[in-house]
Amino acid sequence: MKNEIDIQRALKVFNKVTQYGEKRVTSHEGSNSIYGDGYHLCGINAQTDHDGYTIVLSDAQVSLTVFFHNKYQFDYPTNDALDNFLRRFTDVESYQVANAI
């Protein structure tokens, strides 16, 4: 499988996860990570660096890092894990907010 993705779709998923997802606070003690607190929705985690130029979408096995100018990098152990991760995008896209007006 090619490592190609529609970046606009990934950004829309990121926005929906950060807008409607559950906030997750990460421990900053002894952490070298540039990413701070994040959000979780439909099995997808979303984090960003302090200036918002780099975002990360991830699940338990796969991470997608989107850099400035829409460059991106996947990290995954198997093609099945990547396929499962990308299927979760559809879950996020179809997520309906309870009690929406």
ZAMARGU-4260 file (C-alpha; in steps of 0.2 Angstrom, whole numbers, plus 5000, padded with zeros to 4 digits):
<rodrens>
0) 5000/5000/5000 | 5006/5017/4996 | 5008/5030/5010 | 4997/5042/5002 | 4983/5052/5011
5) 4972/5067/5007 | 4980/5080/5019 | 4964/5090/5019 | 4954/5075/5025 | 4967/5072/5039
10) 4966/5091/5044 | 4947/5089/5045 | 4948/5074/5056 | 4960/5083/5067 | 4949/5098/5069
15) 4934/5087/5073 | 4944/5077/5086 | 4950/5093/5094 | 4933/5101/5094 | 4922/5086/5100
20) 4935/5074/5108 | 4939/5070/5126 | 4953/5081/5132 | 4968/5070/5137 | 4981/5078/5149
25) 4999/5071/5147 | 5012/5071/5160 | 5026/5084/5157 | 5038/5078/5170 | 5054/5071/5162
30) 5045/5071/5145 | 5056/5076/5130 | 5040/5077/5118 | 5036/5093/5109 | 5018/5088/5110
35) 5007/5093/5124 | 4989/5089/5129 | 4978/5081/5116 | 4961/5075/5112 | 4953/5058/5109
40) 4938/5053/5098 | 4933/5037/5090 | 4950/5029/5093 | 4960/5043/5086 | 4971/5054/5096
45) 4975/5072/5091 | 4990/5082/5097 | 4999/5098/5091 | 5016/5106/5095 | 5016/5123/5104
50) 5014/5133/5088 | 5002/5122/5079 | 5012/5120/5064 | 5014/5101/5067 | 5000/5090/5071
55) 4999/5071/5075 | 4985/5059/5073 | 4987/5042/5081 | 4980/5026/5088 | 4988/5012/5098
60) 4999/5007/5083 | 5000/5020/5070 | 5004/5039/5070 | 5003/5052/5056 | 5013/5067/5058
65) 5008/5082/5047 | 5021/5095/5046 | 5022/5113/5039 | 5018/5114/5020 | 5007/5098/5021
70) 5022/5086/5022 | 5018/5071/5032 | 5025/5055/5039 | 5017/5039/5044 | 5024/5027/5057
75) 5016/5010/5057 | 5020/4991/5060 | 5010/4983/5047 | 4999/4988/5032 | 4984/4980/5042
80) 4987/4993/5056 | 4988/5007/5044 | 4971/5001/5035 | 4963/5000/5052 | 4969/5018/5057
85) 4963/5025/5041 | 4945/5017/5043 | 4944/5026/5060 | 4944/5042/5050 | 4927/5038/5043
90) 4921/5035/5061 | 4927/5052/5066 | 4919/5060/5050 | 4903/5052/5054 | 4903/5056/5072
95) 4887/5065/5077 | 4887/5077/5092 | 4873/5073/5105 | 4861/5087/5108 | 4866/5097/5093
100) 4855/5111/5088
</rodrens>
